[in-house]
Amino acid sequence: MSAYLFTAFALGAAALLPATLAHAEPDNRLAAQVDDVIRPLMAEHRIPGMAVGLSVDGEQHLFYYGLADIEASRAVDERTLFELGSISKLYTATLAAYAETQDVFALDDAASRHLAALAGSAFDDISLLELATYTAGGLPLQFPETLEGEQAMLEYFRDWRPDFAPGTHRLYSNPSLGLLGYITAERLGQPFEEAMTEHVFAPLEITHSFFDVPADEREHYAYGYSASDAPLRVNPGLLDAQAYGLKATASDVLRFLEAHRAGAPTASLQAAMNTTQAGYFTLGDMAQGLGWERYAAPAALEQLTAGSALEVVLEPNAVERMTPPLPPSTAGWLHKTGATNGFGNYVAIAPGERISVVLLANRNYPNAARIEAAYRLVERLRAD
């Protein structure tokens, strides 16, 4: 694994000069290609710091730019933790799919079958799969701000009524996939964080990913930054770990992606990852997997950005269920965006090109810009 560190002289500076270069040729060419894409991206969007991970034909490369903490002039490096936002959903979906391999439940089961508190509610007719694909019937993007505590959360779900028949419309939702993670942990008989560590992190040798950053890692926890450059960190919330709460290094995220692309170390985890990459509902050119959004080859940039536009993210859209599901593909494009108020991230896998991409940034900037940057990197690597 190769690693590079770049640092900016000032926030928003167009010139990002190399501070250290860990390896000489042939890595210099790849570093220059990444630099040509990331420098203007950071300058245009005034991004203080970024970590970029690339895997090309199984060889992993990591690049570090700018500052994790402006006030302390602390550079982004290999131990910097970024808030992943909704990229966390990929991990939750993987854990749920793993639970299915252990006969804990079937994803087609009704949600209330596995959470007694929801018996007699709308969730008698909503499957775990529909929770996983945001097709439960219109669960909102966020919980109401006034909602506090686990009991109030369960009462909210019990009282909630869908706006659409389950499985007919997609509305992106933290409570939806968050509830899937909650039920998964309940059925595994472990706290969510413990279940994730045992069944996903440990087999993949993921060692620098945290839901609650421990004291001895807090110096490596980057600050996110608002549009006015105020330092930000995500606030705790209901089902935050399950939906948007993971903090991780770029190398850990790249390791997770590579397991999805190249193969997991156990048969159960491989089966789970295959399940997450299947396509269950279609919306335009996009097929919704479990966390993953997938596009057939050749995936055009315009298709990828259209599928992550605000009207797709924030509005209900009619979908069509794929029966049987589309199997995992060795071509096309898999991706996921993720953000908190201070961070903007993107991950993608181009299976046919044997490429994985991780872009982590400590400013929330538009999805389209993230997708285009990753796409341009893959184009350059494909040309080589």
N, C-alpha and C positions, 0 to 999 in steps of 0.2 A: 504494500500500500504506500503510495507516495503522498506527500503533503507539502503544501506551500502556504506561506503566510504573507499577506499583503496588508498594508496599513495606509490610511488616508491622513493627509496633513490637516485637513479641516473637514467638518461635516459638509457634505454636498460638493466637495472638491471634485473637479473633473479628472484630475491626475491622481491615480492610485499607484504608488511606486512600490516595487518589491522590497520587502524588508529582509526576508530570508528566502533562500531557494534550497530546498532540501536535496534535490537531485539534479544532476546535469542532464545532457542529452541521453535518451531521446525525449524525456519528459518536457523539455523546454518548449517544444512545438505545441503540445497539448496545453501547457500553461498559457501560452500566448493566445491560443484559440479561446480559452475560457476568459482570459483577461479582456479580450476584444468584445465579448458579450457582456460581461459583468460590469466593467468600468462605466460604460454609458448608462446602463440600467441604474446603478447606484447614484450616478450624478443626476439623472433626470428626476428620480424620485427621492433624492436626498436621504438615501438609506445609510445610516451610520455604520452598520456592520453586516456582513454576510458570511455564511459558510456554504460551500458548494461541494457536493459529492457526486462523483461520476464513477460508474462501473462500465468498463468497455471490455467485452469478451472475457469477463471474469476478473479483470485487473482493476482494482479500486484506486481512485485518486481523490484527494481532498484538498481544497483550496480555501484559504481564510483571508477575509478582507475586512479592513476598517476596525471599528471600535464596538466592543460589547457594553462599555460604560463610558459615556462621553466625559462626565465630570472627573472620573478617576483616570482617564486616558488609558483604559484597559483594553488591549487588543483582543479581537476574536482569535481563538486558537482551538486546538484539538479537544479541549475540555469544556469549551463554552456550551452552555445549555440554552437552547431556544425554546420558547413556548410553541408547541406544535399546532395548537388550535384543533381544528376538525380533522387533521391528519390522525389524531388520536382515534378516530372512528375506525380506521383500518385495523388497529390493534384490537379494539373491542369486537369487531366483526370476526377477526381471526380466532379470538377466544371463544366466541359463540359457536363458530363452525367447528372448533375443536371439541366443544362440549357435545355437539351432535355426534361426533365420531365415537364418543364414549357412551353413547346411548342414554345421555342425560335427558335429552328431548329430541324431537324432530322439528325442524324449522317450520314445517307446515302445521304444527300444533297451534291451537288457540293459546294466546298469551295467558289468559286467566287460568288455563289448566295447570300452569306452573307457578302461579302466584295467587294464593287463595284470597288475598285481599281484593282482587279484581273480579272474583266470581260474581256473576249476576250483572256485570257492567257491559259496556260496549265491547270490551276486550274478550268476551265470549266468542265474538265473530271476527276478531282480528288476529292474524297469525304472527308468530315470531318473525317470519320472513317479511311480512308487511311492515313490521317495526323496523327491520333491518334495511328496508329499501324506501322508507319515508312514504309508504303508500297505505298507511293505516286509516286514512280518511280525512286528513287535515290537521293533525297535531301541529302546533305552531312552532316557529323557529326557536322561541325561548319560553320558559315558564313565566307566568306573571311575576312582576318584580316583588309583589307583596307576599309571595309564597315562601314560607320558611319551615324547614324541618321535614323529616322523612314521613311522619304521619300526615302532615298537610299535603305532601306530594302524592301519597297514595290516595287520599281523599279527592285530590284534583283529578287523578286518572279515573277514579270511580265515577265521578260526576260528569266527566267530559263526554260530549256527544259528537260523533263525526259529522262533517259537512258533506262527505261523499261516501259512496259505498266503498268499503275496503278493497284495495287492489285496482281502483279505477283512476286515481289521481295521485301524483307525486307532489309533496310539499316538503321541502328540506326542513329538518327538524332535529334539534338537539334532544328534546324529550323523547322522541321516537326511538332513536338508536341508543340513547341513554337508558331507556327502560329495558331494551334488549340486554344491555350489559348488566343491569341490576338483576334481572331474572337469571341470567347466566351464572352470576356469582352465587345467587341464592341456591340454584340447583346443584352447583358444584360444592356447596357447603363451606365456602371460604369468603372472606372479604374480597372485594373486587381486586384490589391492588395485590393481594397475596396470590390470588388465582392467576393473575396476569404474569406475575414474576415466576411462579412455578411452571406454568404450562406454555408460556410463550417466550419470556425473556431468557430464562435459564437454558432451554434447549438451543436457542439461537446465540447464546453467549453475549446477550445484550446487558451491559454492565453500567452504562451511564445514561439511563433513562429513568425518570422519577415523576411520580404524581405529586408528592410532597418533597421538595428539594431538601436533603438532609443538611445539617449545620456545616459539615465538613466539605460540602459542595457549593455552598451559597456564594462563595467568592467567584465561582465560575458561571453563575446564573446571570445571563445578560439582562440588561434593561431594554424594554421596548420603548419606542418614542412616538408621541402623538404628532399631529401635524404642526403643532407649535413647539415641538421638541421637548415637551414635558416627559420625564421618565415614567414608565408605566410597568406594572406587573398585573397579571390576571387575578381577579378576586375569586375566592371560593364560591361555589354555587351548587345547587341541586344537580346531582349526576354529572358534575364537572369532570371527574376522572374518566367516566365512561364516554363522554361526548367531546371534550375539548381540553382536558387538563394535563396532558402529558408534556413534560419538558425533557429534551434529549439533545445529545450531540449529533452532529452530522454523520459521524462514522457509525453510530448506532442505527440511525435511520437508514443509511445505505445498506447496512447489514440486513435489516428487516426487508428492504426491497429486494435484495439479492436472493434471499430465501424464497421470496415469491417468484422471482424470475428463474432462478437456476435450480431450486430444489431445497426442501427443508431436511433437517437431519433425522426426522422420524417419520414413519408412515402416517401416523395420525395427524401430525402437523402438516404434512404435505397434502393430505386429503382435505384438511381444513382450508388451506390456502387455495386449493383448486376450487373449493366451494365458494370462497369469497370472490374469485375471478370469473365465475359464471355470470351470464347475463339473464336477469329475471324479468325485467320490464324495459320496454323501449320508449324513448322520448326523442323524437326526431332521429338524428344520427347516433345518439348516445344509448347504450345499453347499461342499465343500472345493475351493478353487482352488489356485493355486501361491502359497503364503504367505497370500493372501487367504482369508477365510471370508465366505460370501455368503448372504443371506437374501432371499427373494422379498418383493415388496410386497403388502400393507402389513406391514412388519416391526414386530412388537410388542416392547416392552422385555423382556417375560418370555421371548420366544424368544431374544433376543440374550444375556441373562444366563445362560439355561439352557445355551446352546451354549459358554459359557466357564466353566462350573462345574468344580470340581476333579475330579469323576468323569469329565468329558469330557477334561480336560487330562492327568490323571495315570493313567487306566486305559485298557486296550484296549477299544475299542468296535467292534462289527460295522458294516460300511459296505456300501453298494451302489454298484457302479460305474455311472456314467451313460454309455451308449453310444447315440448319440454324446454328447460332453460338452455340458452346458448352455452356450449361447453367452453372451457378455457381455451384461448387461442395462442398459437405460436407466432402470430403476426398482429398488426394493428397497434393500439396505444391504450395503456391503462394509466389513469391519473387521479389525483386528489389534491384539492386546494385546502388550505387551513389558515386560520387567522385568529388572533385575539386583537384587542384594541391597539396593542403596540407591536405586533409581529405579523408578518405576511410570508407564507410558505407555500411550497409546491413540490410534489413528487410525481414522477412519471416513470413508466417502464415501456420501452419499445422492444417487445420480445423478439421480433424478427431481426432487429439490429443487435440484439444481445447487449442492450444499453439500459442502464438505470440512471436517473437524475434526481438529485436532492438540491433544492434551493431553500435556504433558511435565511430570513432577514429580520432585523429588529426594527422594522417599520411596516405597517400595514399599507400595501400599495395595490393597485388594481390587479384582479385575476388575469386579465388579458395580457398585461405586461409580464407576469410571471410565466404564463404559458408560452408566450412568444420567445422569451429568453431560453427556456428549456428546449423548445422546438428548434431554435437556431443552433443551439449546441449540438443537438442530435443531427441536424443537417450537416454541420461541419464534420462531425465524427463519421457520418455515413459517407461523405465525400472522400474521406481518407481510406 
